[in-house]
Amino acid sequence: MTQQSALVTGGASGMGRASVARFLDRGFGVVIADLNEEVAQRTVAEFTDHGAGDRVRFVRTDVSEEADFEAAVSRTRAEFGRLDVLVNAAGVGGAFGPLTEIEVADWDYTFDVVLRSVFLGTKHAGRVMREQGTGGAIVNFGSIGAQAAGIGVQAYSVAKAGVEHLTRMASLEFAPDRIRVNAVSPGIITTPLIGMTSDDLAPVLGTIQPLPYAGVADHVAAVVSFLASEEAAFITGEVITVDGGMMAAGPQLGDLVNNNPALRGLVGVNRGSTGARSTIHRKVEVLAEGTR
Ligand SMILES: NC(=O)c1ccc[n+]([C@@H]2O[C@H](COP(=O)([O-])OP(=O)(O)OC[C@H]3O[C@@H](n4cnc5c(N)ncnc54)[C@H](O)[C@@H]3O)[C@@H](O)[C@H]2O)c1
């Protein structure tokens, strides 16, 4: 069998780059499709020097351009003889500001990079994988910004919601070909995109984000690699949130609603409006004031 290969958009930086590292570790040939030539060339040189040899290549690609994406898919097939995995990691923050002020061109740019690209990749990689007849895996990047309105900026979040739903829809279309389509939905991950360090995130860690340590690119890349592997052979159409528990926690209403007695160190049972008595069993020390 020819070598397995992966095409990773946005593979020069952040979570795309960490995904490239995971696939190289697994013996894949990898093509990085990215717009930033300088960073991509540096990334390729680093991987090449650290044992990947000629299994890692770069093709300058604007993922929002159909001809570019189609060429990146063809190049991957030409370099390694086949295409097994597409990871759609390229992304930008895009338009921001009040909806009444956002320029249409900035809104469209955001949708082109974030959502149109995933359609283009699915179209062209899907064609090749279908023709190969040996299945395949597509892993998209959503965002927790797609899941609630108070997290990210408008165009980006709405486009990411599109990515997450396109993931589900494409999974149906490609299931007969054994091509699985899934997504990761990252929380706050310390990459060049957000430009924050774990120190900057200190107020969030263990509070808004329940896990008390910062999310790093490899936390997400590990899930990307899993979704693209045979270990995930029965998973398709799924969006896996990788956010240190932030979405599980939901709005942090604390003591405001339901008058949560646990926050005052009380343990017991609330029997609601049943007519039966509610009881307090004991009082315990409150260890983490301010968290749930
Ligand atoms: N960092 C976070 O907290 C976070 C949270 C949720 C979702 N995401 C998403 O995760 C993905 C990876 O982001 P990251 O944080 O690793 O960012 P990053 O900035 O480190 O990497 C993104 C890469 O995409 C490339 N890119 C941008 N536009 C492109 C285009 N038109 N064509 C080709 N390449 C292009 C950039 O050059 C860069 O190398 C993105 O889709 C992002 O929206 C990030």
The ligand as a Tripos MOL2 file, in Angstrom:
@<TRIPOS>MOLECULE
LIG
   44    48     1     0     0
SMALL
NO_CHARGES

@<TRIPOS>ATOM
      1 N1         -7.2740   29.5050   19.1100 N.am      1 LIG1
      2 C1         -8.4990   29.3960   19.5320 C.2       1 LIG1
      3 O1         -8.7740   29.6990   20.6950 O.2       1 LIG1
      4 C2         -9.5890   28.8530   18.6330 C.ar      1 LIG1
      5 C3        -10.8370   28.5910   19.2090 C.ar      1 LIG1
      6 C4        -11.8430   28.0300   18.4280 C.ar      1 LIG1
      7 C5        -11.5960   27.7440   17.0790 C.ar      1 LIG1
      8 N2        -10.3810   28.0350   16.5330 N.ar      1 LIG1
      9 C6        -10.1780   27.6610   15.1310 C.3       1 LIG1
     10 O2         -9.1250   26.7070   15.0580 O.3       1 LIG1
     11 C7         -8.4940   26.7810   13.7860 C.3       1 LIG1
     12 C8         -6.9970   26.9130   13.9700 C.3       1 LIG1
     13 O3         -6.7420   28.1640   14.6060 O.3       1 LIG1
     14 P1         -5.4040   28.4950   15.4030 P.3       1 LIG1
     15 O4         -5.8270   29.0830   16.6810 O.co2     1 LIG1
     16 O5         -4.5060   27.3430   15.3830 O.co2     1 LIG1
     17 O6         -4.8780   29.7200   14.4970 O.3       1 LIG1
     18 P2         -3.4620   30.1220   13.8670 P.3       1 LIG1
     19 O7         -3.5990   31.5590   13.5080 O.co2     1 LIG1
     20 O8         -2.3340   29.7150   14.7610 O.co2     1 LIG1
     21 O9         -3.3930   29.2400   12.5300 O.3       1 LIG1
     22 C9         -4.2940   29.4680   11.4670 C.3       1 LIG1
     23 C10        -3.5700   29.2580   10.1560 C.3       1 LIG1
     24 O10        -4.5290   29.4490    9.0830 O.3       1 LIG1
     25 C11        -3.8790   30.1160    8.0300 C.3       1 LIG1
     26 N3         -4.8370   30.8020    7.1550 N.ar      1 LIG1
     27 C12        -5.6230   31.8630    7.4230 C.ar      1 LIG1
     28 N4         -6.3440   32.2060    6.3390 N.ar      1 LIG1
     29 C13        -6.0120   31.3500    5.3520 C.ar      1 LIG1
     30 C14        -6.4070   31.1960    4.0060 C.ar      1 LIG1
     31 N5         -7.3020   32.0080    3.4380 N.pl3     1 LIG1
     32 N6         -5.8670   30.1860    3.2700 N.ar      1 LIG1
     33 C15        -4.9570   29.3560    3.8390 C.ar      1 LIG1
     34 N7         -4.5280   29.4550    5.1070 N.ar      1 LIG1
     35 C16        -5.0510   30.4510    5.8610 C.ar      1 LIG1
     36 C17        -2.9330   31.1110    8.7310 C.3       1 LIG1
     37 O11        -1.8990   31.5440    7.8530 O.3       1 LIG1
     38 C18        -2.4280   30.2610    9.9040 C.3       1 LIG1
     39 O12        -1.2340   29.5710    9.5740 O.3       1 LIG1
     40 C19        -9.1430   27.9680   13.0640 C.3       1 LIG1
     41 O13       -10.1420   27.4930   12.2050 O.3       1 LIG1
     42 C20        -9.7400   28.7700   14.2060 C.3       1 LIG1
     43 O14       -10.8080   29.5630   13.7770 O.3       1 LIG1
     44 C21        -9.3770   28.5920   17.2800 C.ar      1 LIG1
@<TRIPOS>BOND
     1     1     2 1
     2     2     3 2
     3     2     4 1
     4     4     5 ar
     5     4    44 ar
     6     5     6 ar
     7     6     7 ar
     8     7     8 ar
     9     8     9 1
    10     8    44 ar
    11     9    10 1
    12     9    42 1
    13    10    11 1
    14    11    12 1
    15    11    40 1
    16    12    13 1
    17    13    14 1
    18    14    15 2
    19    14    16 1
    20    14    17 1
    21    17    18 1
    22    18    19 2
    23    18    20 1
    24    18    21 1
    25    21    22 1
    26    22    23 1
    27    23    24 1
    28    23    38 1
    29    24    25 1
    30    25    26 1
    31    25    36 1
    32    26    27 ar
    33    26    35 ar
    34    27    28 ar
    35    28    29 ar
    36    29    30 ar
    37    29    35 ar
    38    30    31 1
    39    30    32 ar
    40    32    33 ar
    41    33    34 ar
    42    34    35 ar
    43    36    37 1
    44    36    38 1
    45    38    39 1
    46    40    41 1
    47    40    42 1
    48    42    43 1
@<TRIPOS>SUBSTRUCTURE
     1 LIG1         1 GROUP 0 **** ****
